[in-house]
Amino acid sequence: MKTKSKELKVKLLVLVTGSIAAVRIPLLVSQLVKNNYEIKCVISKNAEKLVQPVSLSILSRNACILDKDQWSYNQPRPLHIDLCDWADVLIMAPLTATTLSKWVTGNAEGLIASILIANTKPIVVAPAMNTKMWLNKAVQKNYSSLEDYTNVLLLNPSEGILACDEIGAGKMPPNDLIQLALTFILLQNKKPFYKDLKNKEFLITGGCTSEKIDAARNITNKSSGIMGLLLSQVARFRGAKVKYIHGPLKTKMNIIEGIQSYEIETSDDLSKAIQKEISNCDYFIMNAAVSDFKISKDTKKKIAKNKFESFLNNNFELVPDILKDLSKRKKQKQIFVGFCAFTGSISSARKIIKEKIVIKNCDLIFANPIDIEGQGFGPYAENEGWLFDKKDMEYFIEKTSKIDLANNLISQIISTNN
């Protein structure tokens, strides 16, 4: 998720207010600097009690700006305007109830409040506060008003153990998720991002299923679950309600929060979970790598090696085609999208892909090559592919990052329903 050029660094303004979650901001700043962002930090009076400004200065390689600097005689023009003009993107983290109230009511008291009111650039917002404060009607009303701000990408607080030892919603979203949201905004190439999926619901699957052979062995596929997760987060960033059903996620990035997620193991688990949710969605994206085979006989023992071949020959069976079976329940306005990993040339795979669309009765299939170095599996792999429909459409997405591909793919998917 690095910026493309050291000569063209993205200018990032980080606003820090007085929640205990402010102690996490130095790690976020350090993480972003390593990814080649140019950062300036602005810190409120209360945040100064929690984080040393000198730490943010050293980590960001720029002087940390304090509330008292707003009307310094050293400034040739109003500082809050100067900072808004300088920045490409802003991060408001953590956002407190007090700062939120000032922002939405137009109260420009203090440097950060003045910046928020004057700013027209894209801004990632990450609230953090006690659960009771977060659930307060006034706070919820103020927060909901930010949904109408076209330049604001909201990351709701996470659930967990808070600084006050209570358990509930109020934790600042993970640093990895804040950076993912920032990456998503930058994909728009300084154009405004649109919440074009409001009132839409996506059901997305991803990752691999696993089928038990015996007490020590299983059958599975090679999939990290990252592509499905990024499709889910991009749809959520664009305003959709998202449910993600997945196998084990193979990533160190903490980016799953903010969407409803359900982990499954077997193809039967996956099928049942989809059937429970399928009727409510507008878009169903079947990205899961379902194991093609399973064992018909359930055994709790380990099969001896000299008996293994015989056991497999007598108990081996194909897993049912989940997407094909689900298509019987497809509603008229729903869009079903399948995925097809292939090897070799697209010209050789084209006939099989078009046959799959018919067999599975889905609206679209995205076909991606997995035998090219640096593509396919893993969180840092890039990908390319072709989106096919039932007629003559064949839309190529050139090799790019998985989040960029996810964004492009969703744009193409929703365009088929317009």
C-alpha positions in Angstrom: 0.0 0.0 0.0 2.9 2.3 -0.6 2.6 5.6 -2.4 4.0 5.3 -6.0 6.9 7.8 -6.0 9.2 9.3 -3.5 9.1 12.5 -5.6 5.3 12.7 -5.4 4.5 12.0 -1.7 1.0 12.3 -0.6 0.6 15.1 1.9 -1.3 13.8 4.9 -2.6 15.9 7.8 -3.3 13.9 11.0 -5.6 15.5 13.6 -5.3 14.1 17.1 -7.8 14.9 19.9 -8.0 14.0 23.6 -9.1 10.4 23.7 -6.9 7.7 25.4 -6.7 6.1 22.0 -4.4 9.0 21.0 -1.6 6.8 22.4 -1.9 4.7 19.2 -1.2 7.6 16.9 2.6 7.5 17.1 2.5 3.9 15.7 0.1 5.0 12.9 2.4 7.9 12.0 5.4 5.7 12.0 3.6 3.1 9.8 2.5 5.8 7.3 6.0 7.4 7.1 7.5 4.0 6.2 5.0 3.9 3.4 6.3 7.2 2.0 3.6 9.7 3.1 4.6 13.2 4.1 2.8 13.9 7.4 2.0 16.9 9.6 0.4 16.3 12.9 -2.0 18.7 14.7 -2.6 17.9 18.4 -5.3 19.3 20.7 -4.6 20.6 24.3 -6.1 17.5 25.8 -4.2 15.2 23.5 -1.0 16.8 24.6 -1.6 15.2 28.0 -1.6 11.8 26.4 1.0 12.0 23.6 4.2 14.0 23.6 4.3 16.4 20.7 8.1 15.8 20.3 7.3 12.1 19.6 5.0 13.0 16.7 7.6 15.6 15.5 10.4 13.0 15.3 8.2 10.3 13.8 6.6 12.5 11.2 9.8 14.4 10.4 7.8 17.6 10.7 7.2 19.8 13.7 4.0 18.9 15.6 1.5 21.7 15.5 -0.2 22.7 18.7 -3.5 24.4 19.4 -1.6 27.5 20.7 0.1 27.8 17.3 -3.2 28.8 15.6 -2.7 32.6 15.8 1.1 32.7 16.1 2.8 35.9 14.9 5.1 33.6 12.8 2.2 32.7 10.6 1.8 34.9 7.4 -1.8 33.6 6.9 -4.4 31.8 9.0 -2.9 28.5 10.0 -6.0 26.4 9.7 -6.5 27.6 6.1 -2.8 27.1 5.3 -2.9 23.5 6.6 -6.1 22.7 4.6 -4.5 24.0 1.4 -1.3 22.0 2.1 -2.9 18.6 2.6 -4.1 16.1 0.0 -5.9 14.0 2.6 -6.7 14.2 6.3 -7.1 11.7 9.1 -9.2 12.6 12.1 -8.1 10.1 14.8 -9.2 9.7 17.4 -12.4 11.8 17.1 -13.9 12.6 20.5 -17.5 13.5 21.3 -16.4 17.2 22.0 -14.7 17.6 18.6 -17.5 15.9 16.8 -20.0 18.3 18.4 -18.0 21.3 17.4 -17.5 20.1 13.8 -21.2 19.4 13.0 -22.5 22.6 14.7 -20.0 24.8 13.0 -18.1 25.8 16.3 -14.6 26.7 15.2 -13.2 27.1 18.7 -9.6 25.7 18.6 -7.3 24.8 15.7 -8.6 21.3 15.0 -12.2 22.4 14.9 -11.3 25.3 12.6 -9.5 22.9 10.3 -12.5 20.5 10.2 -14.9 23.3 9.3 -12.6 24.8 6.7 -11.6 21.5 5.1 -12.9 20.3 1.7 -10.3 17.6 1.1 -11.1 13.8 1.7 -10.9 12.9 5.4 -10.8 9.5 7.1 -12.6 9.7 10.5 -12.0 7.2 13.3 -14.0 7.9 16.5 -13.0 6.6 20.0 -14.8 7.1 23.3 -16.5 5.2 26.1 -19.4 3.0 25.0 -22.0 5.0 27.0 -20.7 8.2 25.4 -20.7 6.6 21.9 -24.3 5.4 22.3 -25.6 8.7 23.7 -28.4 10.0 21.5 -26.8 13.4 20.9 -23.5 11.8 19.9 -25.2 9.4 17.5 -27.2 12.3 16.0 -24.1 14.3 15.5 -22.2 11.3 14.0 -25.0 10.4 11.6 -24.9 13.9 10.2 -21.4 13.2 9.0 -22.8 10.6 6.6 -24.1 13.5 4.4 -20.6 15.0 4.1 -19.4 13.9 0.7 -15.7 14.1 1.6 -15.9 12.1 4.8 -15.1 8.3 5.0 -16.4 7.1 8.4 -14.8 4.2 10.3 -17.1 3.2 13.1 -15.4 2.4 16.5 -14.6 -1.2 17.2 -15.8 -3.4 20.0 -13.6 -4.7 22.7 -12.1 -3.9 26.1 -11.9 -0.1 26.6 -9.5 1.9 28.7 -12.1 2.1 31.4 -12.2 -1.8 31.5 -15.7 -1.9 30.1 -16.5 -4.1 27.1 -18.3 -2.5 24.2 -18.1 -0.3 21.1 -15.8 2.7 21.4 -12.3 1.5 20.5 -10.5 3.4 17.7 -10.5 1.3 14.5 -7.2 -0.5 13.9 -4.3 1.4 12.3 -4.3 -1.1 9.4 -7.9 -0.3 8.6 -7.3 3.4 8.8 -4.4 3.0 6.3 -6.6 0.8 4.0 -9.3 3.6 4.0 -6.6 6.1 3.1 -5.4 3.8 0.3 -8.9 3.5 -1.0 -9.3 7.3 -1.1 -6.0 7.7 -3.0 -7.3 5.3 -5.7 -9.7 8.0 -6.8 -6.7 10.0 -8.0 -7.7 13.2 -6.1 -11.2 12.9 -7.4 -14.0 12.8 -4.8 -15.1 9.3 -3.8 -18.8 8.6 -4.1 -21.0 6.7 -1.7 -22.8 5.2 -4.7 -23.7 2.0 -2.9 -25.9 3.5 -0.2 -29.0 1.4 0.5 -27.4 -1.6 -1.3 -26.5 -4.9 0.4 -23.6 -7.1 -0.7 -23.1 -10.7 0.3 -19.5 -11.7 -0.4 -17.6 -15.0 0.2 -13.9 -15.6 0.2 -11.0 -17.7 1.5 -10.8 -21.5 1.3 -13.0 -24.3 2.6 -11.5 -27.3 4.2 -12.8 -30.9 4.2 -11.8 -33.5 6.8 -10.1 -36.7 5.5 -9.3 -38.2 8.9 -8.1 -37.1 12.3 -4.8 -35.8 10.9 -5.5 -34.8 7.3 -7.7 -32.5 5.3 -8.4 -31.3 1.7 -8.3 -27.6 1.0 -7.5 -24.9 -1.6 -4.8 -22.2 -1.7 -6.6 -19.0 -0.8 -5.8 -16.2 1.7 -9.3 -14.7 1.7 -7.8 -11.2 1.1 -9.5 -10.6 -2.2 -13.0 -11.2 -0.8 -12.1 -9.1 2.2 -11.0 -6.2 0.1 -14.1 -6.5 -2.1 -16.1 -6.3 1.2 -14.3 -3.3 2.6 -14.4 -1.4 -0.7 -18.2 -2.0 -1.0 -18.5 -0.7 2.6 -16.4 2.4 2.0 -18.7 3.2 -0.9 -21.7 3.0 1.4 -23.0 -0.5 1.1 -24.1 -2.8 3.9 -21.8 -5.9 3.6 -21.7 -9.4 5.0 -18.6 -11.4 4.4 -18.6 -15.2 4.8 -15.0 -16.6 4.7 -12.6 -19.4 5.5 -9.5 -18.8 7.6 -7.9 -15.5 6.8 -4.2 -15.7 6.0 -3.0 -12.1 6.7 -1.3 -10.1 9.4 -3.3 -7.0 8.5 -6.1 -6.2 10.9 -8.6 -5.0 8.3 -11.7 -7.1 8.9 -13.6 -4.7 11.3 -16.5 -2.6 10.2 -18.2 -5.4 8.2 -20.3 -8.3 9.4 -18.2 -11.4 9.0 -18.7 -15.1 9.5 -16.0 -17.7 9.5 -16.8 -21.1 8.1 -14.8 -24.3 7.6 -16.4 -26.8 5.2 -18.3 -26.4 1.9 -21.5 -27.5 3.8 -20.9 -24.7 6.3 -20.4 -22.2 3.5 -23.6 -23.3 1.7 -25.7 -23.1 4.8 -24.4 -19.6 5.7 -25.1 -18.3 2.2 -28.6 -19.7 2.1 -29.3 -17.9 5.4 -28.4 -14.5 3.9 -28.9 -14.8 0.1 -32.4 -13.5 0.0 -31.6 -10.1 1.3 -28.7 -9.0 -0.8 -28.6 -7.0 -4.0 -25.2 -8.3 -5.1 -23.8 -11.8 -4.4 -20.1 -12.2 -5.1 -18.9 -15.8 -4.9 -15.2 -15.4 -4.4 -14.6 -18.4 -2.0 -12.2 -21.1 -3.1 -14.3 -24.1 -2.4 -12.6 -27.5 -2.1 -13.5 -29.6 -5.1 -13.5 -32.9 -3.1 -14.6 -34.3 0.2 -14.7 -37.7 2.0 -18.1 -39.3 2.2 -17.2 -41.4 5.3 -16.7 -39.6 8.6 -13.8 -41.0 10.6 -12.3 -39.8 13.9 -9.3 -42.1 13.4 -6.1 -41.5 11.5 -6.0 -43.8 8.4 -2.8 -45.9 8.2 -0.6 -45.0 5.2 -0.8 -48.5 3.7 -4.6 -48.3 3.8 -4.9 -44.7 2.6 -5.2 -45.3 -1.1 -8.0 -47.8 -0.6 -9.8 -45.5 1.8 -9.7 -42.6 -0.7 -10.8 -44.7 -3.6 -13.9 -45.9 -1.7 -14.8 -42.6 0.0 -13.9 -39.8 -2.4 -16.7 -37.6 -3.8 -17.2 -34.3 -5.5 -18.4 -31.3 -3.6 -21.7 -29.9 -5.0 -21.4 -26.7 -7.1 -22.7 -24.1 -4.6 -23.1 -21.2 -7.0 -25.0 -23.4 -9.5 -27.4 -24.7 -6.7 -27.9 -21.2 -5.4 -28.9 -19.8 -8.8 -32.2 -21.6 -8.5 -33.0 -19.1 -5.6 -31.9 -16.0 -7.5 -34.3 -13.1 -7.5 -35.0 -11.1 -10.7 -33.0 -7.9 -9.6 -30.2 -9.7 -7.9 -26.7 -9.8 -9.5 -24.7 -13.0 -9.0 -21.0 -12.9 -9.7 -18.7 -16.0 -9.8 -14.9 -16.2 -9.9 -12.7 -18.5 -12.0 -9.0 -19.0 -11.5 -7.2 -20.3 -14.5 -3.8 -21.2 -15.9 -2.5 -20.8 -19.4 -3.7 -18.1 -21.9 -7.0 -16.4 -21.7 -7.7 -17.5 -25.3 -7.5 -21.1 -24.2 -9.6 -20.5 -21.1 -12.3 -18.3 -22.8 -14.5 -21.1 -23.9 -14.5 -22.8 -20.5 -15.3 -19.5 -18.8 -18.3 -18.8 -21.0 -19.6 -22.3 -20.5 -19.3 -21.8 -16.7 -21.5 -18.7 -16.8 -24.2 -20.8 -18.4 -23.8 -23.8 -16.2 -23.7 -21.8 -13.0 -26.4 -19.4 -14.2 -24.6 -16.3 -12.8 -24.7 -12.9 -14.4 -20.9 -12.3 -14.4 -17.7 -14.3 -14.0 -14.3 -12.7 -13.2 -11.5 -14.9 -14.5 -8.0 -14.3 -13.2 -4.7 -16.1 -14.0 -2.9 -17.7 -11.1 0.2 -19.0 -13.0 2.0 -15.6 -13.4 4.7 -14.7 -11.0 3.6 -12.1 -8.4 -0.1 -12.6 -9.1 -2.8 -14.6 -7.5 -2.5 -15.6 -3.9 -1.4 -13.7 -0.8 -2.1 -10.2 0.6 0.7 -8.4 -1.3 0.1 -10.2 -4.7 -1.1 -8.2 -7.6 -3.9 -9.4 -9.9 -5.4 -8.9 -13.3 -8.4 -10.5 -15.0 -11.3 -10.4 -17.3 -15.0 -9.9 -16.4 -17.4 -11.7 -18.6 -21.2 -11.6 -18.9 -23.6 -13.9 -20.6 -23.4 -12.0 -23.9 -20.4 -10.5 -25.5 -18.9 -8.3 -22.7 -15.2 -9.1 -21.9 -13.8 -6.3 -19.7 -10.1 -6.5 -18.9 -8.7 -5.1 -15.7 -4.9 -4.7 -16.0 -2.5 -5.9 -13.4 -2.8 -3.8 -10.2 -3.1 -4.1 -6.4 -5.9 -6.2 -5.0 -7.7 -3.2 -3.5 -7.5 -1.3 -6.8 -8.8 -4.4 -8.6 -11.6 -4.7 -6.0 -12.7 -1.1 -6.6 -12.6 -1.4 -10.4 -14.4 -4.7 -10.3 -17.2 -3.4 -8.1 -17.6 -0.4 -10.4 -18.1 -2.7 -13.4 -20.4 -5.1 -11.5 -22.8 -2.3 -10.5 -22.7 -0.8 -13.9 -24.4 -4.0 -15.3 -27.4 -3.2 -13.2 -28.0 0.4 -14.3 
